[in-house]
Amino acid sequence: MTLQWPKVNPPCQDVRPLARLPRLHLAAAIASGFLLATAFPPLEWWPMAFLGLVPYLAVPQPPRLRWRLLGAAALGATHFIASLWWLNSVGFAAGLLLALCCAPFPAAWALLWGTLLWHKKPKHLLPNPQYPSHANTANTADAAGTAGVADMAAGDPALAPGASLRVLSSPRELLQYALLAAAAWTSLEWVRGWLFTGFPWNALGTSQAFAHTRLLATLAGAYGISFLAILANVLLADLVSLRTPRRSLPPLVALALFVALWCVNESRRALPLSPTPLYITAIQGNVPECRMWTPEILQDAWTKYESLTRQAARLSPQTDLFLWPEGALPCEITYPPFAQALRELLRDLPAPLLLGALDERTLPGTPDSLPPPVFNSAFLLSPDSPILTLPTAPRTDYYDKMHLVPFGEYVPMGKSFPWLKDLIGMGRDLTPGQFPALLALHSQNAPGASFQCGLNICFEDAFPGISRTFARKGAQLLATITNDCWYGESAGPRQHLAQAVMRAVENRRPLLRSGNNSHTCLISPKGEILQPILSPSGSPFAQGWRTYQVHPMAKRAPLTLYARTGDLLPKAATLATLLAALSLLLQTLKHKHQLAQALKHTP
């Protein structure tokens, strides 16, 4: 039986719209990649998260797979190269290499979107062996697109060259595809957050950290904002498409009203804060970066932090806790001169000291032939802390960083290729911690009052699950200690601050951020940045100290919806995306089988 193909108009001689389509598609992809990058620091044009993809979505997808693949790659590469360019200050081409590792995720989304639209085209515009192309090539998609030019002239916009949003025949179908596009993007962002240890930096939702729309994060975290942003992009692209009825206007209005009402409600919500405050004095020494420390470098760092701390203790005697950042001093905490100096300083302070430091210690069961593991840790110290007197003493009141930075704190496959540690890393691998330990902070002004604190060390605040675990374990406040001096005065520290803002809002917990060179501040449960340490000129890259009055959340304060449900949305989105991809694969195989049968019976 010969497969019967629907009749179509004969090919039109004017194929210029089809010839221009690949170049237009590529230009739109590059434009959208740059526009998405502008939503993040340094520009912080946060509305671009809801608008940036409109050029790519509004331009029809070209018929050839390789053209769509090129556009998808351009979208992903330009977005991440532009938003991670500051990382090149860490090492030669570091930002470029990391951008190329992240680019496949939005590229996969773009390719899936384009393929879905092409399979929604009328069947007689899909590859058809009975219509050779105008260029006498074997690419039958060109013939289909050429035939579409004639049909477009006949008045059917769905048959235009390429596959645009106009192939979706009804408002219901448009909404279905918009939800699927949002699910696919959210799914790929979530996968990027854990695949190969994960790099969730600059998830699209994080671009809202400095806008009121960040309050949406209490629903489903930064991933939930990403979902809504992609949904808005698709609906706006349909709204601006030529010859498209304004079918996307009602859902757009509904989405905008939902966002506005939710944000207004959250901004006015009264939070169950503890009436007893903690007075925490954060020290920002602005010590230069140091890969391999020397006694001179250590002495300079110690002089800065000791003098600032003694000054703060003299001028702010009601302090409950002194806070130093990660990397305040570049040596191990058990280094004898450092430990002795810390003991002397702590005797003169009215409150404990929380600081980040390296810790070399022997674990039970470790063979004597192996060097002891080194941890990136935070310690809550008092004058009688055992670790300052005896390096082998059991550790108390500490937290080991659980999620280490690849190529910064450890080198993947470093055990198999030790030379990589010297070439790429810092000459040694750190050991990750195993337990999300909470630290108990006590009020000196209200005896008996104590609060549970969940502490992130540097890169950890980019991972929503770590802070959410702290909140579920009973943390009443969050903290981040970090050393961003590696990034200089680039956009990197500001992008890192955005991660902390999202963690505070997602869990509705105050977060105190302590940076070595910048962005030491208090972040309210609603994401407001309060009392940052600034230079006289207003720059966050400064040296100084400030005492913060922090009201932790009350005990048994209700968890946010995101803290209760976690990554339920991206997991459901991943399932939906896999089902859509499987359906697409089955349709492709079925269509290829039909083509093979048609060719077999063609005389």
C-alpha positions as CSV (number, residue, x, y, z in Angstrom):
1,M,0.0,0.0,0.0
2,T,1.4,3.4,-1.0
3,L,1.4,6.1,1.7
4,Q,-0.9,8.9,0.5
5,W,0.5,12.3,1.1
6,P,-1.8,15.3,1.5
7,K,-1.8,17.6,-1.5
8,V,0.0,20.9,-1.1
9,N,0.5,23.9,-3.4
10,P,3.5,23.6,-5.7
11,P,6.8,25.1,-4.5
12,C,7.0,28.9,-4.7
13,Q,10.0,30.4,-6.6
14,D,10.6,33.0,-3.8
15,V,12.5,31.2,-1.1
16,R,14.1,34.3,0.4
17,P,12.2,34.1,3.7
18,L,13.5,30.5,4.1
19,A,17.0,31.5,3.2
20,R,17.1,34.3,5.7
21,L,15.7,32.3,8.5
22,P,18.8,30.6,9.8
23,R,20.7,33.9,10.1
24,L,17.8,35.5,11.8
25,H,17.4,32.6,14.2
26,L,21.1,32.7,15.1
27,A,21.0,36.5,15.7
28,A,17.9,36.1,18.0
29,A,19.7,33.3,19.9
30,I,22.7,35.5,20.6
31,A,20.5,38.5,21.5
32,S,18.5,36.4,24.0
33,G,21.7,35.0,25.6
34,F,23.0,38.5,26.2
35,L,19.7,39.7,27.5
36,L,19.4,36.9,30.0
37,A,22.9,37.7,31.2
38,T,21.9,41.4,31.9
39,A,19.5,40.2,34.5
40,F,22.4,39.3,36.8
41,P,25.1,41.6,38.3
42,P,26.8,43.8,37.3
43,L,23.8,45.3,35.4
44,E,21.0,43.7,37.4
45,W,18.3,44.4,34.9
46,W,16.0,41.9,36.6
47,P,13.0,42.3,34.2
48,M,15.2,40.7,31.5
49,A,14.6,37.3,33.2
50,F,10.9,37.6,32.1
51,L,11.7,39.2,28.7
52,G,15.1,38.1,27.6
53,L,14.1,35.0,25.7
54,V,11.4,36.7,23.7
55,P,13.6,37.3,20.6
56,Y,14.6,33.6,20.5
57,L,11.0,32.4,21.0
58,A,9.4,34.9,18.6
59,V,11.6,34.0,15.6
60,P,10.5,30.8,13.8
61,Q,12.7,27.7,14.2
62,P,14.5,26.8,11.0
63,P,13.8,23.5,9.3
64,R,17.3,21.9,9.4
65,L,18.3,20.3,12.6
66,R,21.9,21.6,12.4
67,W,20.6,25.2,12.1
68,R,18.5,24.7,15.3
69,L,21.5,23.1,17.0
70,L,23.7,26.1,16.1
71,G,21.2,28.5,17.5
72,A,20.7,26.5,20.7
73,A,24.5,26.4,21.2
74,A,24.8,30.1,20.6
75,L,22.0,30.9,23.2
76,G,23.7,28.8,25.9
77,A,27.2,30.0,25.2
78,T,26.5,33.7,25.0
79,H,24.4,33.6,28.2
80,F,27.1,32.0,30.3
81,I,30.1,33.6,28.7
82,A,28.6,37.0,29.4
83,S,27.4,36.2,33.0
84,L,30.6,34.4,34.1
85,W,33.2,36.5,32.3
86,W,34.3,37.9,35.7
87,L,35.6,34.4,36.6
88,N,38.6,34.9,34.2
89,S,40.1,37.0,37.0
90,V,40.7,33.8,39.0
91,G,42.7,32.1,36.3
92,F,43.3,32.2,32.6
93,A,40.1,31.4,30.7
94,A,38.5,30.0,33.9
95,G,35.2,31.8,33.1
96,L,35.2,30.7,29.5
97,L,35.8,27.1,30.3
98,L,33.1,27.0,33.0
99,A,30.7,28.8,30.7
100,L,31.2,26.1,28.0
101,C,30.5,23.5,30.7
102,C,27.2,25.2,31.6
103,A,26.1,26.2,28.1
104,P,24.8,22.7,27.1
105,F,21.9,23.1,29.6
106,P,20.1,26.0,28.1
107,A,21.2,24.7,24.7
108,A,19.4,21.4,25.4
109,W,16.3,23.4,26.4
110,A,16.4,25.5,23.2
111,L,16.9,22.4,21.0
112,L,14.0,20.6,22.7
113,W,11.8,23.6,22.2
114,G,12.6,23.9,18.5
115,T,12.0,20.2,17.9
116,L,8.7,20.3,19.6
117,L,7.5,23.2,17.4
118,W,8.6,21.4,14.3
119,H,6.7,18.3,15.2
120,K,3.7,20.4,15.7
121,K,3.8,21.7,12.1
122,P,1.2,20.3,9.7
123,K,2.4,16.9,8.6
124,H,2.7,17.8,4.9
125,L,5.3,20.4,5.8
126,L,7.5,17.8,7.5
127,P,10.2,16.1,5.3
128,N,8.4,14.6,2.3
129,P,10.3,12.5,-0.3
130,Q,7.9,13.4,-3.0
131,Y,9.0,17.1,-3.0
132,P,12.7,17.6,-3.9
133,S,14.1,20.9,-2.8
134,H,14.6,23.9,-5.0
135,A,18.4,23.4,-4.8
136,N,18.2,19.8,-6.0
137,T,19.6,18.6,-2.7
138,A,18.5,15.7,-0.6
139,N,17.2,17.9,2.2
140,T,13.5,17.5,1.9
141,A,12.9,20.0,4.8
142,D,13.8,22.8,2.4
143,A,11.1,21.6,0.0
144,A,8.6,21.6,2.8
145,G,9.6,25.1,3.9
146,T,9.4,26.3,0.3
147,A,5.9,24.9,-0.1
148,G,5.0,26.7,3.1
149,V,5.8,30.1,1.5
150,A,3.1,29.5,-1.1
151,D,0.6,28.3,1.6
152,M,1.4,31.4,3.7
153,A,0.5,33.5,0.8
154,A,-2.8,31.6,0.6
155,G,-3.5,32.9,4.1
156,D,-2.6,30.1,6.5
157,P,0.0,31.6,9.0
158,A,0.8,28.2,10.5
159,L,2.3,27.1,7.2
160,A,5.0,29.9,7.1
161,P,8.6,29.1,6.7
162,G,10.0,27.7,9.9
163,A,8.1,26.7,13.0
164,S,6.9,29.5,15.2
165,L,4.4,29.8,18.0
166,R,1.7,30.3,15.4
167,V,1.7,26.5,14.8
168,L,-0.1,26.2,18.2
169,S,-3.7,26.3,17.2
170,S,-5.5,27.3,20.4
171,P,-5.0,29.2,23.7
172,R,-5.1,25.9,25.5
173,E,-2.4,24.4,23.4
174,L,-0.3,27.5,23.8
175,L,-0.6,27.3,27.6
176,Q,0.4,23.6,27.5
177,Y,3.5,24.3,25.5
178,A,4.4,27.3,27.7
179,L,4.1,25.1,30.8
180,L,6.2,22.4,29.1
181,A,8.9,25.0,28.2
182,A,9.0,26.2,31.8
183,A,9.2,22.7,33.1
184,A,12.1,21.8,30.8
185,W,14.1,24.9,31.7
186,T,13.5,24.3,35.5
187,S,14.4,20.7,35.1
188,L,17.7,21.4,33.4
189,E,18.6,24.1,36.0
190,W,18.0,21.6,38.7
191,V,20.1,18.9,37.0
192,R,22.9,21.5,36.6
193,G,22.8,22.0,40.4
194,W,23.9,18.4,41.2
195,L,25.4,16.8,38.1
196,F,29.1,16.3,38.5
197,T,28.9,17.8,42.0
198,G,26.8,20.6,40.6
199,F,27.0,24.3,39.7
200,P,23.7,26.0,40.5
201,W,25.2,29.5,40.3
202,N,23.0,32.0,38.5
203,A,19.8,30.0,38.2
204,L,17.4,32.3,36.4
205,G,15.3,32.8,39.6
206,T,18.4,34.2,41.4
207,S,18.4,37.2,39.1
208,Q,15.4,38.5,41.2
209,A,17.5,38.6,44.4
210,F,17.5,42.5,44.4
211,A,13.9,42.9,43.3
212,H,10.6,42.4,45.2
213,T,9.9,39.4,43.0
214,R,12.4,37.4,45.1
215,L,9.5,36.9,47.6
216,L,8.2,34.3,45.3
217,A,11.0,32.0,46.4
218,T,9.0,31.0,49.5
219,L,6.8,29.0,47.2
220,A,9.3,26.8,45.4
221,G,12.7,28.4,45.8
222,A,14.7,30.0,43.0
223,Y,13.6,27.2,40.7
224,G,10.0,28.3,41.1
225,I,10.9,31.8,40.0
226,S,12.7,30.3,37.0
227,F,9.6,28.4,36.1
228,L,7.4,31.5,36.2
229,A,10.0,33.6,34.2
230,I,10.1,31.1,31.3
231,L,6.3,30.9,31.3
232,A,6.1,34.7,31.0
233,N,8.7,34.6,28.2
234,V,6.7,32.2,26.1
235,L,3.4,34.1,26.6
236,L,5.1,37.4,25.8
237,A,6.7,35.9,22.7
238,D,3.3,34.8,21.5
239,L,1.8,38.2,22.2
240,V,4.4,40.0,20.0
241,S,4.4,37.4,17.1
242,L,3.0,38.7,13.8
243,R,-0.5,37.7,12.8
244,T,-1.1,36.1,16.2
245,P,-4.4,36.6,18.0
246,R,-3.9,38.0,21.5
247,R,-4.7,34.7,23.0
248,S,-1.8,35.0,25.5
249,L,-3.1,38.2,27.0
250,P,-5.5,36.6,29.6
251,P,-2.9,34.2,31.1
252,L,-0.3,37.0,31.1
253,V,-2.6,39.3,33.1
254,A,-3.4,36.4,35.5
255,L,0.3,35.7,35.9
256,A,1.2,39.3,36.6
257,L,-1.6,39.7,39.1
258,F,-0.6,36.5,40.9
259,V,3.0,37.7,41.1
260,A,2.1,41.2,42.3
261,L,-0.4,40.0,44.9
262,W,1.9,37.4,46.3
263,C,4.8,39.8,46.6
264,V,2.7,42.5,48.3
265,N,1.3,39.9,50.7
266,E,4.7,38.5,51.6
267,S,6.2,42.0,52.1
268,R,3.5,42.9,54.6
269,R,3.5,39.6,56.4
270,A,4.4,39.8,60.1
271,L,7.1,37.3,61.0
272,P,7.4,35.4,64.3
273,L,10.7,36.8,65.4
274,S,12.3,36.2,68.8
275,P,12.0,39.2,71.1
276,T,15.5,38.6,72.4
277,P,18.1,39.8,69.9
278,L,21.7,38.7,69.3
279,Y,24.3,41.3,68.9
280,I,26.9,40.0,66.4
281,T,29.9,42.0,65.4
282,A,31.3,41.1,62.0
283,I,34.8,42.0,61.0
284,Q,35.8,42.6,57.4
285,G,39.6,42.7,57.1
286,N,39.9,42.9,53.3
287,V,43.0,40.7,53.3
288,P,44.5,40.0,49.8
289,E,44.2,36.6,48.3
290,C,46.8,34.0,49.2
291,R,47.4,30.6,47.7
292,M,50.5,29.7,49.7
293,W,51.0,31.7,52.9
294,T,54.2,32.8,54.5
295,P,54.8,34.0,58.1
296,E,54.9,37.6,56.8
297,I,51.4,37.2,55.1
298,L,50.0,35.6,58.2
299,Q,51.3,38.4,60.4
300,D,49.8,41.0,58.2
301,A,46.4,39.3,58.2
302,W,46.5,38.8,62.0
303,T,47.4,42.4,62.6
304,K,44.4,43.6,60.6
305,Y,41.8,41.3,62.2
306,E,43.2,41.6,65.7
307,S,43.2,45.4,65.7
308,L,39.7,45.6,64.2
309,T,38.3,43.1,66.7
310,R,39.9,44.9,69.7
311,Q,38.5,48.2,68.4
312,A,35.0,46.7,68.1
313,A,35.2,45.1,71.5
314,R,36.1,48.5,73.1
315,L,33.4,50.4,71.3
316,S,30.6,47.7,71.3
317,P,30.8,45.9,74.7
318,Q,27.4,44.4,74.4
319,T,28.4,42.0,71.6
320,D,27.3,38.4,72.0
321,L,29.5,37.0,69.2
322,F,32.4,38.2,67.1
323,L,32.4,36.9,63.5
324,W,35.4,36.5,61.2
325,P,35.0,35.3,57.6
326,E,36.3,32.3,55.8
327,G,40.0,32.7,55.1
328,A,40.6,35.5,57.6
329,L,43.9,33.8,58.3
330,P,45.4,31.5,55.7
331,C,46.8,28.9,58.1
332,E,45.6,25.9,60.0
333,I,43.8,26.6,63.3
334,T,46.2,24.4,65.2
335,Y,49.3,26.3,63.9
336,P,51.0,27.0,67.3
337,P,51.7,30.7,66.9
338,F,48.2,31.3,65.6
339,A,46.6,29.2,68.4
340,Q,48.6,31.1,71.0
341,A,47.6,34.5,69.6
342,L,43.9,33.4,69.5
343,R,44.0,32.4,73.1
344,E,45.4,35.8,74.2
345,L,42.8,37.6,72.1
346,L,39.9,35.6,73.4
347,R,40.9,36.4,77.0
348,D,40.3,40.0,76.3
349,L,37.0,39.7,74.4
350,P,33.6,39.8,76.1
351,A,32.1,37.1,73.8
352,P,33.1,34.0,71.8
353,L,34.6,34.2,68.3
354,L,33.3,32.4,65.3
355,L,35.8,32.1,62.4
356,G,36.6,30.0,59.4
357,A,40.0,28.2,59.2
358,L,41.6,25.1,57.9
359,D,41.8,22.1,60.2
360,E,44.3,19.3,59.8
361,R,43.2,16.4,62.0
362,T,43.5,12.6,62.1
363,L,40.3,10.6,61.7
364,P,39.7,7.3,63.4
365,G,40.9,4.4,61.2
366,T,43.2,6.6,59.1
367,P,46.5,4.7,58.3
368,D,49.6,6.4,59.8
369,S,51.2,6.2,56.3
370,L,48.7,8.7,54.9
371,P,48.8,12.4,55.6
372,P,45.9,13.6,57.9
373,P,42.9,15.0,56.0
374,V,42.4,18.8,55.9
375,F,39.0,20.3,56.4
376,N,37.6,23.8,55.6
377,S,35.9,24.4,58.9
378,A,34.2,27.0,61.1
379,F,34.9,27.1,64.9
380,L,33.0,28.7,67.7
381,L,35.9,29.5,70.1
382,S,36.1,30.7,73.7
383,P,39.3,31.1,75.8
384,D,39.1,27.5,77.1
385,S,38.4,25.8,73.8
386,P,40.5,22.6,73.8
387,I,41.7,22.9,70.2
388,L,43.7,26.0,71.1
389,T,45.6,24.2,73.8
390,L,46.0,20.7,72.4
391,P,45.9,20.2,68.6
392,T,44.8,16.5,68.9
393,A,41.9,17.4,71.3
394,P,38.4,16.4,70.2
395,R,36.6,19.1,68.2
396,T,33.6,20.8,69.7
397,D,31.3,23.6,68.4
398,Y,32.5,23.3,64.8
399,Y,31.1,22.7,61.3
400,D,33.0,21.2,58.4
401,K,32.2,22.5,54.9
402,M,30.3,19.7,53.1
403,H,30.3,20.9,49.5
404,L,33.8,21.7,48.3
405,V,34.7,23.8,45.2
406,P,36.0,21.7,42.3
407,F,39.5,22.8,41.2
408,G,39.6,25.2,44.1
409,E,39.4,22.9,47.2
410,Y,39.8,19.6,45.5
411,V,40.7,18.3,42.0
412,P,38.4,15.7,40.5
413,M,40.4,12.6,39.7
414,G,43.3,14.1,41.7
415,K,44.1,10.8,43.4
416,S,44.5,9.1,40.0
417,F,46.5,12.0,38.5
418,P,48.4,13.7,41.4
419,W,50.1,16.1,39.0
420,L,46.7,17.7,38.4
421,K,46.7,19.1,42.0
422,D,49.8,21.1,41.3
423,L,48.8,22.2,37.8
424,I,45.1,23.2,38.4
425,G,44.5,23.1,42.1
426,M,46.3,24.3,45.2
427,G,48.7,21.4,45.8
428,R,46.3,19.5,48.1
429,D,42.7,18.2,48.3
430,L,40.4,19.2,51.2
431,T,38.1,16.6,52.8
432,P,34.3,17.3,52.8
433,G,32.4,17.3,56.0
434,Q,29.6,14.8,56.5
435,F,27.1,16.4,58.9
436,P,25.0,19.6,58.7
437,A,25.8,20.6,62.3
438,L,24.1,23.5,63.9
439,L,26.0,26.0,66.1
440,A,24.4,27.2,69.4
441,L,24.7,30.9,69.8
442,H,24.1,32.4,73.3
443,S,22.9,35.8,74.3
444,Q,25.2,37.5,76.8
445,N,22.5,40.1,77.6
446,A,19.7,37.5,78.3
447,P,21.2,34.6,80.2
448,G,19.7,31.3,79.2
449,A,18.7,32.5,75.7
450,S,20.3,30.5,72.9
451,F,19.6,30.2,69.2
452,Q,20.5,27.6,66.6
453,C,22.5,28.8,63.6
454,G,23.0,27.1,60.3
455,L,26.3,28.1,58.8
456,N,27.3,28.0,55.1
457,I,30.9,28.3,54.1
458,C,31.4,30.2,50.9
459,F,30.2,28.3,47.8
460,E,27.7,26.3,49.9
461,D,25.1,29.1,49.9
462,A,24.7,28.5,46.2
463,F,23.0,25.2,47.0
464,P,19.5,25.6,48.2
465,G,19.3,22.1,49.8
466,I,22.0,22.9,52.4
467,S,20.3,25.9,53.9
468,R,16.9,24.1,53.7
469,T,18.4,21.2,55.7
470,F,19.5,23.7,58.4
471,A,16.0,25.2,58.5
472,R,14.4,21.8,58.8
473,K,16.8,20.8,61.6
474,G,15.7,23.9,63.6
475,A,18.0,26.7,62.6
476,Q,16.6,30.0,63.7
477,L,19.1,32.1,61.7
478,L,21.5,31.4,58.9
479,A,25.0,32.7,58.3
480,T,27.6,32.7,55.5
481,I,31.3,33.2,55.9
482,T,33.2,33.6,52.7
483,N,36.4,34.8,51.1
484,D,35.6,36.5,47.7
485,C,38.9,38.3,47.4
486,W,39.8,35.8,44.6
487,Y,37.4,37.7,42.4
488,G,38.7,41.1,43.0
489,E,36.3,44.0,42.5
490,S,34.4,42.2,39.7
491,A,30.7,41.2,39.5
492,G,31.5,37.9,41.2
493,P,31.1,39.0,44.9
494,R,27.8,40.7,44.0
495,Q,26.5,37.5,42.2
496,H,27.6,35.6,45.3
497,L,25.6,37.9,47.5
498,A,22.5,37.2,45.4
499,Q,22.8,33.5,46.3
500,A,22.7,34.3,50.1
501,V,19.7,36.6,49.6
502,M,17.7,33.8,47.9
503,R,18.6,31.3,50.8
504,A,17.3,33.8,53.4
505,V,14.0,34.3,51.5
506,E,13.5,30.6,50.6
507,N,13.6,29.7,54.3
508,R,12.3,33.0,55.8
509,R,15.3,33.2,58.1
510,P,17.6,36.2,58.8
511,L,21.1,35.6,57.3
512,L,24.2,37.3,58.5
513,R,26.9,37.4,55.8
514,S,30.6,37.9,56.6
515,G,32.9,38.5,53.7
516,N,36.7,38.9,53.8
517,N,36.8,41.7,51.3
518,S,33.2,42.7,50.6
519,H,29.4,42.5,51.1
520,T,29.4,41.9,54.9
521,C,25.8,42.6,55.8
522,L,22.6,41.4,57.4
523,I,19.9,40.0,55.1
524,S,16.4,40.1,56.5
525,P,14.0,37.1,56.1
526,K,12.4,39.1,53.3
527,G,15.7,39.5,51.4
528,E,16.4,43.1,52.4
529,I,20.1,44.0,52.6
530,L,20.7,45.9,55.8
531,Q,23.7,47.8,57.1
532,P,26.4,46.7,54.7
533,I,30.0,47.6,55.6
534,L,31.0,50.2,53.1
535,S,34.1,52.4,52.4
536,P,33.7,56.2,52.8
537,S,33.1,56.3,49.0
538,G,30.3,53.8,49.3
539,S,32.2,50.8,47.9
540,P,31.6,47.4,49.5
541,F,35.3,46.5,49.0
542,A,36.4,47.9,52.3
543,Q,37.9,47.3,55.7
544,G,35.9,47.7,58.9
545,W,33.5,46.2,61.4
546,R,29.8,46.6,62.4
547,T,27.6,45.3,65.2
548,Y,24.3,43.8,64.0
549,Q,21.2,43.4,66.1
550,V,19.8,40.2,64.8
551,H,16.3,38.9,65.8
552,P,16.3,35.2,65.0
553,M,13.1,33.4,64.2
554,A,11.1,32.2,67.1
555,K,11.4,28.5,68.0
556,R,8.9,26.4,66.1
557,A,8.4,29.2,63.6
558,P,6.5,27.7,60.6
559,L,8.6,26.6,57.7
560,T,8.0,28.0,54.2
561,L,6.3,25.9,51.6
562,Y,9.7,25.5,49.9
563,A,11.4,24.4,53.1
564,R,8.6,21.8,53.6
565,T,8.5,20.4,50.1
566,G,12.0,21.1,48.8
567,D,12.7,20.5,45.1
568,L,9.3,18.9,44.4
569,L,8.7,21.3,41.5
570,P,11.9,20.7,39.6
571,K,11.6,16.9,40.2
572,A,8.0,17.0,38.7
573,A,9.3,19.2,35.9
574,T,12.0,16.6,35.2
575,L,9.5,13.9,34.9
576,A,7.3,15.9,32.5
577,T,10.4,16.8,30.4
578,L,11.5,13.2,30.1
579,L,8.0,12.1,29.1
580,A,7.9,14.9,26.5
581,A,11.3,13.9,25.1
582,L,10.3,10.2,25.0
583,S,7.0,11.1,23.1
584,L,9.1,13.2,20.7
585,L,11.5,10.4,20.1
586,L,8.6,8.0,19.4
587,Q,7.0,10.5,17.0
588,T,10.3,10.9,15.1
589,L,10.8,7.1,14.8
590,K,7.2,6.7,13.6
591,H,7.6,9.5,11.0
592,K,10.9,8.0,9.7
593,H,9.2,4.7,9.3
594,Q,6.4,6.3,7.3
595,L,9.0,8.0,5.1
596,A,10.8,4.7,4.5
597,Q,7.6,3.0,3.6
598,A,6.7,5.9,1.2
599,L,10.1,5.7,-0.5
600,K,9.8,1.9,-0.8
601,H,6.5,2.2,-2.7
602,T,7.5,5.3,-4.8
603,P,8.0,4.3,-8.4
